[in-house]
Amino acid sequence: MQESYVQNDDVNNFSDFGDDSETLEGEKMKIDDLLNQDLIVRGYRIKETKFPKKGGSPYCLTLQIELNSELHVVFSGCIVLVDQIRKYAAKIPFRAQIVKIGNYYKFKSEQRNTV
């Protein structure tokens, strides 16, 4: 068995070619646990879902949100949220609530306290 070693100066650095900007940090949270709460959308990623459902969305939306000054990440295949985040991506970060209407989720304006 012949061993092959690469010289140190021939080894690539991840920083020369890698992109870790897609990493969304935060504690994983279920979307139903944050319904109707004021939050801030901080980032997102949309990919093809690994778990397609018949008649469901082909996408998986990963949202980075701030809730009570803590970062969280939530996942959803809801096409309404995917469409909304695509439409308003340039406005991120933005304040909103996520509400459930029937069997889908959507962004809604946060409740404003009027005193």
Secondary structure by P-SEA (a helix, b strand, c coil): cbbbbbccccccccccccccccccccccccccccccbbbbbcccccccccccccccccbbbbbbcccccbbbbbbbccaaaaaaaaaccccccbbbbbbbccccccccccccccc
